[in-house]
Amino acid sequence: MKKKLFIKTYGCQMNVYDSIKMKELLDPFGFESTDDMNYADMVIINTCHIREKASEKLYSELGRVKKIKDQKLTNTGSDMIIAVAGCVAQAEGEEIFTRAPYVDIIVGPQSYHTLPELVAKLARSEKHLIDLDFIEEEKFDNLPKEYSDQGVSAFISIQEGCDKFCTFCVVPYTRGPEFSRSPEEIYREAMSLVAKGAKEIHLLGQNVNAYHGKTLNSNGDGVLASDIIFSLADLIRHVSSIKGLERIRYITSHPKDMSDDLINIHGQIDQLMPFLHLPVQSGSDKILKMMNRKHTRAEYFAIIEKLRLVRPDIALSSDFIVGFPGETDEDFADTMDLVKRVRYTQCYSFKYSPRPGTPAAIKEQVPEAIKTRRLEILQKELSKQQLEFNESCVGKILPVLFQKDGKYDNHITGKTPYMQSAYVENADKSLLGQVVNVKITKALAISVTGEIV
């Protein structure tokens, strides 16, 4: 009888991808997925360190898991393996065993490929097993070559880690330095996912446009010549040749790595969707320098101008942090000015919260009330812009990739090229998994509705 595996995933799409890979790793060892933790023989909490109080949220979640573990042992006599993975695992390390001694396994985001070995050691009565090594090549070499079905919209990790060291961010410390997978590995994974029904591929990375995958170049007579490097633009062009792949997206980008070849490919590859998430974080040059962002507001504006020249309909998204240490009213005004000049279709915005071990955490903090007021002002403007963009689509015919049932029995929902959620009533469920033209009839705050054309 197969054992049941439950994975709870926090955070970004990279973590979602990692959870998929952990399931694939454990499947040959007799584990199958369950959506009900109460029936699980193994629970993995895949953590994210980006959100505020991430560590405390982990221990709170572990407390709930322990109650289920204890109840399972009492009722059935069988034990439950508890594992902590992801960035909080990397950051907290052995401290997790100290605060939650019932945890069995800790693995970092670059070492989860060792899970089968750790589970085997646990079966031999070894306890408190931990692997936090940073060996990216080894991780990707040991991931399964048979890929599970992710559905119509699938994700591929192409790049991990970051070398930018923004002063507010823990990623370089929890994910390690930048590492790029080979184009051949990525192409093979994309081919497999498309064969299983994927119409859309999201290329993922902590700093995805820093991708620099090494490949081997043939000189034409079958002899392998010198190593060559693929940029993200090269990779997109390569992946776009896969028959049946209708949409390509990539996330998350850094302005410093928006090269001209990447910008230009937005006007050259039909499958590359006209949507870009390009975090700026602040509109103030002073704050950008304090954040160690390595770009100015003028350089950001120049990138946006180039993108709109090659792809006039491109929709833009971003991340913003308000109340960064040292941010004045004038600095915040610069952020609001940038937002109003760029005009976004959807964004993520947060109050700054210190991350232990990062340089900004030890700076004098902006009062909480000021951060709250600034965030309210920013989010009001961003919501207004999102609604205005949605309203501008009313009357247009947009291709929608339908992905799942909607909230109601007669709804199906999907994504437009601009990453808007789109809903259609009374649609044939056979349209799920297809790209279908929809005439947009109504704009909502965060979505649009329409009719099948």
C-alpha positions as CSV (number, residue, x, y, z in Angstrom):
1,M,0.0,0.0,0.0
2,K,1.3,3.5,-0.9
3,K,2.1,5.9,1.8
4,K,0.4,9.3,1.8
5,L,2.4,12.5,1.3
6,F,1.0,16.0,2.2
7,I,3.0,19.1,1.2
8,K,2.0,22.6,2.4
9,T,3.6,25.3,0.3
10,Y,4.2,28.9,1.3
11,G,5.5,31.7,-0.9
12,C,6.5,32.2,-4.5
13,Q,6.1,30.0,-7.6
14,M,9.6,28.8,-7.1
15,N,8.4,27.1,-3.9
16,V,5.4,25.7,-5.8
17,Y,7.8,24.2,-8.3
18,D,10.1,22.8,-5.6
19,S,7.0,21.1,-4.0
20,I,6.2,19.5,-7.3
21,K,9.8,18.2,-7.5
22,M,9.7,16.8,-4.0
23,K,6.5,14.9,-4.9
24,E,8.3,13.5,-7.9
25,L,11.3,12.5,-5.9
26,L,9.3,10.6,-3.3
27,D,6.9,8.9,-5.7
28,P,9.3,6.0,-6.6
29,F,9.7,5.4,-2.9
30,G,6.1,4.6,-2.3
31,F,4.6,8.0,-1.6
32,E,1.5,9.4,-3.3
33,S,0.0,12.8,-2.7
34,T,-3.0,13.5,-0.5
35,D,-4.9,16.8,0.0
36,D,-5.8,15.8,3.6
37,M,-3.1,16.1,6.2
38,N,-5.0,13.9,8.6
39,Y,-4.3,10.8,6.4
40,A,-0.6,11.7,5.7
41,D,2.3,9.4,6.6
42,M,4.7,12.3,5.8
43,V,4.1,16.0,6.0
44,I,6.4,18.5,4.4
45,I,6.1,22.2,5.2
46,N,7.8,24.1,2.3
47,T,8.6,27.5,3.8
48,C,9.1,31.0,2.5
49,H,11.2,33.7,4.3
50,I,9.9,36.7,2.4
51,R,6.8,37.4,4.4
52,E,6.8,39.0,7.8
53,K,7.3,36.7,10.9
54,A,7.9,33.7,8.6
55,S,9.7,31.8,11.4
56,E,6.9,32.3,13.9
57,K,4.3,31.2,11.4
58,L,6.3,28.0,10.8
59,Y,6.3,27.1,14.4
60,S,2.6,27.8,14.7
61,E,2.0,25.5,11.7
62,L,4.2,22.9,13.2
63,G,2.2,23.0,16.4
64,R,-0.9,22.1,14.4
65,V,0.9,19.3,12.6
66,K,2.1,17.8,15.9
67,K,-1.5,17.5,17.1
68,I,-2.4,15.5,14.0
69,K,0.8,13.4,14.4
70,D,-0.1,12.6,18.0
71,Q,-3.7,11.8,17.2
72,K,-2.6,9.5,14.4
73,L,-0.2,7.7,16.6
74,T,-2.9,7.3,19.3
75,N,-5.7,6.2,16.9
76,T,-3.8,3.9,14.5
77,G,-0.4,3.3,16.1
78,S,1.4,4.6,13.0
79,D,3.8,7.5,13.0
80,M,4.0,10.6,10.8
81,I,7.2,11.9,9.4
82,I,7.5,15.7,9.7
83,A,9.9,17.6,7.4
84,V,10.6,21.3,7.0
85,A,11.9,22.5,3.7
86,G,12.6,25.8,2.0
87,C,14.1,29.1,3.0
88,V,13.1,29.2,6.6
89,A,14.6,25.8,7.0
90,Q,17.8,27.1,5.5
91,A,17.8,30.2,7.8
92,E,16.7,28.5,11.0
93,G,18.6,25.2,10.7
94,E,19.2,23.3,13.9
95,E,17.1,25.8,15.8
96,I,14.0,24.1,14.4
97,F,14.9,20.8,16.2
98,T,15.4,22.8,19.4
99,R,12.0,24.5,19.3
100,A,10.2,21.6,17.6
101,P,12.0,18.4,18.6
102,Y,9.2,16.3,17.0
103,V,10.4,17.5,13.5
104,D,12.3,14.6,11.8
105,I,14.0,16.2,8.7
106,I,15.2,19.7,7.7
107,V,16.3,20.4,4.1
108,G,17.2,23.6,2.4
109,P,16.0,24.7,-1.0
110,Q,19.2,23.5,-2.6
111,S,19.3,20.1,-0.9
112,Y,15.8,18.7,-1.0
113,H,16.9,16.2,-3.6
114,T,18.4,14.2,-0.7
115,L,14.9,13.6,0.8
116,P,14.7,9.9,-0.3
117,E,18.0,9.2,1.4
118,L,17.0,11.1,4.5
119,V,13.7,9.2,4.7
120,A,15.6,5.9,4.3
121,K,17.9,6.9,7.2
122,L,14.9,7.7,9.3
123,A,13.6,4.2,8.7
124,R,16.9,2.9,10.1
125,S,16.1,4.8,13.4
126,E,18.4,7.7,12.7
127,K,16.9,11.0,14.1
128,H,17.0,14.7,13.5
129,L,18.3,14.6,10.0
130,I,19.4,17.8,8.3
131,D,20.9,18.8,4.9
132,L,21.5,22.5,4.1
133,D,24.2,22.2,1.6
134,F,24.5,24.6,-1.4
135,I,25.3,22.4,-4.3
136,E,23.0,23.5,-7.1
137,E,24.5,21.3,-9.8
138,E,24.1,18.2,-7.7
139,K,20.4,19.1,-6.9
140,F,19.4,19.4,-10.6
141,D,21.5,16.3,-11.6
142,N,19.5,14.3,-9.0
143,L,16.0,15.5,-9.8
144,P,13.7,13.0,-11.6
145,K,13.9,13.0,-15.4
146,E,10.3,11.9,-15.6
147,Y,8.1,15.0,-15.1
148,S,4.6,15.0,-13.5
149,D,1.6,16.5,-15.2
150,Q,1.3,20.1,-14.1
151,G,-1.8,20.9,-16.1
152,V,-2.3,23.4,-18.8
153,S,-0.1,26.1,-17.2
154,A,3.2,24.7,-16.0
155,F,6.4,26.0,-14.3
156,I,10.1,25.3,-14.9
157,S,12.9,26.5,-12.6
158,I,15.6,27.7,-14.9
159,Q,17.7,29.8,-12.5
160,E,18.1,29.9,-8.7
161,G,19.8,32.2,-6.2
162,C,20.8,35.8,-6.5
163,D,24.1,37.8,-6.5
164,K,22.5,41.3,-6.0
165,F,22.4,41.4,-2.2
166,C,19.6,44.0,-1.8
167,T,19.8,45.2,1.8
168,F,16.3,44.1,2.6
169,C,16.4,40.6,1.1
170,V,17.3,37.2,2.5
171,V,17.4,35.3,-0.8
172,P,21.2,35.3,-1.3
173,Y,21.5,33.8,2.2
174,T,18.8,31.2,1.8
175,R,19.0,30.3,-1.9
176,G,22.7,30.9,-2.5
177,P,24.5,32.4,-5.4
178,E,23.1,32.5,-9.0
179,F,23.0,29.2,-10.8
180,S,21.5,28.5,-14.2
181,R,20.4,25.1,-15.6
182,S,21.5,24.1,-19.0
183,P,19.3,24.9,-22.0
184,E,19.1,21.2,-22.9
185,E,17.6,20.3,-19.5
186,I,15.1,23.1,-19.6
187,Y,14.1,22.2,-23.2
188,R,13.6,18.5,-22.3
189,E,11.4,19.4,-19.3
190,A,9.4,21.8,-21.4
191,M,8.9,19.2,-24.1
192,S,7.7,16.7,-21.5
193,L,5.2,19.2,-20.0
194,V,3.8,20.2,-23.4
195,A,3.4,16.5,-24.3
196,K,1.4,16.1,-21.1
197,G,-0.9,19.0,-22.1
198,A,0.8,22.2,-21.0
199,K,-0.1,25.1,-23.3
200,E,1.8,27.7,-21.2
201,I,5.2,27.6,-19.6
202,H,6.4,29.9,-16.9
203,L,10.2,30.2,-16.7
204,L,11.1,30.7,-13.1
205,G,14.1,32.2,-11.2
206,Q,14.8,34.4,-8.2
207,N,16.6,36.6,-10.7
208,V,15.4,35.0,-13.9
209,N,16.8,37.5,-16.4
210,A,20.3,36.8,-15.0
211,Y,20.0,33.4,-16.7
212,H,23.2,32.3,-18.3
213,G,22.9,28.6,-19.0
214,K,25.9,26.8,-20.5
215,T,25.5,24.5,-23.4
216,L,27.7,22.7,-26.0
217,N,27.9,24.0,-29.5
218,S,28.3,21.5,-32.4
219,N,30.6,22.6,-35.2
220,G,28.5,20.8,-37.8
221,D,30.3,17.5,-38.1
222,G,29.0,16.0,-34.9
223,V,32.1,17.1,-32.9
224,L,31.3,19.1,-29.8
225,A,33.1,22.4,-29.8
226,S,33.5,25.1,-27.2
227,D,31.0,25.9,-24.5
228,I,28.5,28.7,-25.3
229,I,26.2,30.6,-23.0
230,F,22.5,31.1,-23.5
231,S,20.9,34.3,-22.3
232,L,17.3,34.3,-21.3
233,A,16.4,35.7,-24.7
234,D,18.3,32.8,-26.4
235,L,16.4,30.4,-24.1
236,I,13.0,31.9,-24.9
237,R,13.7,31.7,-28.6
238,H,14.8,28.1,-28.2
239,V,11.8,27.0,-26.2
240,S,9.4,28.8,-28.5
241,S,10.2,26.2,-31.2
242,I,8.3,23.5,-29.2
243,K,5.3,22.5,-31.2
244,G,2.1,22.9,-29.2
245,L,3.5,25.5,-26.8
246,E,1.3,28.6,-27.1
247,R,2.4,30.8,-24.3
248,I,5.7,31.7,-22.6
249,R,6.1,33.8,-19.5
250,Y,9.1,34.5,-17.2
251,I,9.3,35.7,-13.6
252,T,10.9,37.4,-11.5
253,S,13.2,39.9,-13.3
254,H,15.6,42.5,-12.0
255,P,15.9,45.9,-13.9
256,K,19.7,45.6,-13.9
257,D,19.5,42.5,-16.1
258,M,16.9,43.8,-18.7
259,S,19.3,43.6,-21.6
260,D,18.4,45.0,-25.0
261,D,18.2,41.4,-26.5
262,L,15.7,40.5,-23.9
263,I,13.7,43.7,-24.4
264,N,13.7,43.2,-28.2
265,I,12.5,39.6,-28.1
266,H,9.2,40.9,-26.7
267,G,8.5,42.2,-30.2
268,Q,9.8,39.1,-32.0
269,I,8.3,35.9,-30.3
270,D,4.6,35.5,-30.6
271,Q,4.4,33.0,-27.8
272,L,6.0,35.5,-25.3
273,M,3.1,37.1,-23.5
274,P,2.8,40.9,-23.4
275,F,3.1,41.0,-19.6
276,L,6.2,41.7,-17.5
277,H,6.7,41.7,-13.7
278,L,9.6,44.1,-13.2
279,P,10.1,45.0,-9.5
280,V,11.4,48.5,-8.8
281,Q,10.7,48.6,-5.0
282,S,11.0,52.4,-4.7
283,G,10.8,55.5,-6.9
284,S,13.5,57.3,-5.0
285,D,17.1,57.2,-6.1
286,K,18.2,57.7,-2.5
287,I,16.2,54.7,-1.3
288,L,17.2,52.6,-4.3
289,K,20.9,53.2,-3.4
290,M,20.2,52.4,0.2
291,M,18.5,49.2,-1.0
292,N,21.5,48.4,-3.1
293,R,19.2,47.9,-6.1
294,K,22.0,48.8,-8.6
295,H,19.7,50.9,-10.9
296,T,18.2,54.4,-10.8
297,R,14.7,55.6,-11.5
298,A,15.9,57.1,-14.8
299,E,17.3,53.7,-15.9
300,Y,14.0,52.1,-14.9
301,F,12.0,54.6,-17.0
302,A,14.4,54.0,-19.9
303,I,13.7,50.2,-19.8
304,I,9.9,50.8,-19.8
305,E,10.2,53.2,-22.8
306,K,12.2,50.6,-24.8
307,L,9.7,47.8,-23.9
308,R,6.8,49.9,-25.0
309,L,8.5,50.7,-28.3
310,V,8.9,47.1,-29.2
311,R,5.7,45.9,-27.7
312,P,3.2,48.8,-27.3
313,D,0.5,46.8,-25.6
314,I,2.8,45.3,-22.9
315,A,1.3,45.3,-19.4
316,L,3.5,45.9,-16.5
317,S,3.6,44.7,-12.9
318,S,5.9,45.5,-10.0
319,D,6.8,45.1,-6.3
320,F,7.0,48.1,-3.9
321,I,8.3,48.4,-0.4
322,V,7.1,51.4,1.6
323,G,8.6,52.6,4.8
324,F,12.1,51.4,4.1
325,P,14.6,52.7,6.8
326,G,15.4,56.4,5.9
327,E,12.4,56.9,3.6
328,T,11.1,60.5,3.9
329,D,7.9,62.0,2.6
330,E,9.9,63.3,-0.4
331,D,11.1,59.8,-1.1
332,F,7.6,58.4,-0.9
333,A,6.4,61.2,-3.2
334,D,9.1,60.0,-5.7
335,T,7.6,56.5,-5.6
336,M,4.1,57.8,-6.2
337,D,5.4,59.9,-9.1
338,L,7.0,56.8,-10.7
339,V,3.8,54.8,-10.2
340,K,1.7,57.5,-11.9
341,R,4.2,57.8,-14.8
342,V,4.6,54.1,-15.5
343,R,1.0,53.0,-14.9
344,Y,0.7,49.4,-13.9
345,T,-1.9,46.7,-14.4
346,Q,-1.3,44.8,-11.1
347,C,1.3,45.1,-8.4
348,Y,2.4,43.7,-5.0
349,S,3.1,46.3,-2.3
350,F,4.2,45.8,1.3
351,K,5.3,47.7,4.4
352,Y,9.0,47.2,5.1
353,S,9.6,44.6,7.8
354,P,13.2,43.7,9.0
355,R,14.7,40.4,8.0
356,P,17.2,39.1,10.6
357,G,20.7,39.1,9.1
358,T,20.1,41.7,6.4
359,P,21.8,45.1,6.5
360,A,18.6,47.1,6.5
361,A,17.3,45.3,9.7
362,I,19.8,47.2,11.9
363,K,18.8,50.7,10.6
364,E,16.5,53.1,12.3
365,Q,13.0,52.1,11.4
366,V,10.2,54.3,10.0
367,P,7.3,54.5,12.5
368,E,4.6,51.9,11.9
369,A,1.8,54.5,11.6
370,I,3.7,56.3,8.8
371,K,4.3,53.0,6.9
372,T,0.6,52.1,7.2
373,R,-0.5,55.5,5.9
374,R,1.9,55.4,2.9
375,L,0.9,51.9,2.0
376,E,-2.8,52.9,2.0
377,I,-2.0,55.8,-0.4
378,L,0.1,53.6,-2.7
379,Q,-2.4,50.7,-2.8
380,K,-5.3,53.1,-3.5
381,E,-3.5,54.4,-6.6
382,L,-2.4,50.9,-7.7
383,S,-6.0,49.5,-7.4
384,K,-7.2,52.5,-9.4
385,Q,-4.7,51.8,-12.2
386,Q,-5.6,48.1,-12.2
387,L,-9.3,48.8,-12.6
388,E,-8.7,51.4,-15.3
389,F,-6.6,48.9,-17.3
390,N,-9.4,46.3,-16.9
391,E,-11.9,48.8,-18.1
392,S,-9.8,49.6,-21.1
393,C,-10.2,46.0,-22.2
394,V,-14.0,46.1,-22.3
395,G,-15.2,45.6,-25.8
396,K,-11.9,43.9,-26.9
397,I,-11.6,40.3,-27.9
398,L,-8.8,38.6,-26.0
399,P,-7.5,35.0,-26.1
400,V,-8.1,33.4,-22.8
401,L,-6.3,30.2,-21.6
402,F,-9.0,28.5,-19.6
403,Q,-7.5,26.7,-16.6
404,K,-10.1,25.7,-14.1
405,D,-13.7,25.9,-12.9
406,G,-14.8,29.2,-11.4
407,K,-16.3,30.0,-8.1
408,Y,-19.7,29.0,-9.3
409,D,-20.9,25.8,-11.0
410,N,-21.5,27.5,-14.4
411,H,-18.2,29.4,-14.5
412,I,-14.8,28.7,-16.0
413,T,-11.8,30.9,-15.5
414,G,-8.4,31.5,-17.1
415,K,-5.8,34.1,-17.9
416,T,-5.7,36.7,-20.7
417,P,-2.3,37.5,-22.3
418,Y,-2.0,40.4,-19.8
419,M,-2.3,38.0,-16.8
420,Q,-5.8,39.1,-15.9
421,S,-8.1,36.6,-14.4
422,A,-11.1,36.2,-16.9
423,Y,-14.4,34.5,-16.1
424,V,-17.1,33.2,-18.5
425,E,-20.5,32.0,-17.5
426,N,-22.4,29.1,-19.0
427,A,-19.4,27.9,-20.9
428,D,-18.8,24.4,-22.1
429,K,-16.3,22.7,-19.7
430,S,-14.6,21.1,-22.7
431,L,-13.0,24.5,-23.2
432,L,-10.8,23.9,-20.1
433,G,-7.2,23.6,-21.3
434,Q,-7.9,25.5,-24.5
435,V,-7.1,29.1,-25.6
436,V,-10.4,30.6,-26.7
437,N,-11.3,34.1,-27.9
438,V,-13.4,36.0,-25.4
439,K,-15.1,39.4,-25.8
440,I,-14.7,41.3,-22.6
441,T,-18.0,42.7,-21.4
442,K,-17.3,43.8,-17.8
443,A,-14.3,45.0,-15.8
444,L,-14.0,44.2,-12.1
445,A,-11.4,45.3,-9.5
446,I,-9.0,42.4,-10.1
447,S,-10.6,40.5,-13.0
448,V,-12.7,40.7,-16.2
449,T,-15.7,38.8,-17.5
450,G,-16.8,38.1,-21.0
451,E,-18.5,36.0,-23.6
452,I,-17.1,33.3,-25.9
453,V,-16.8,34.6,-29.4
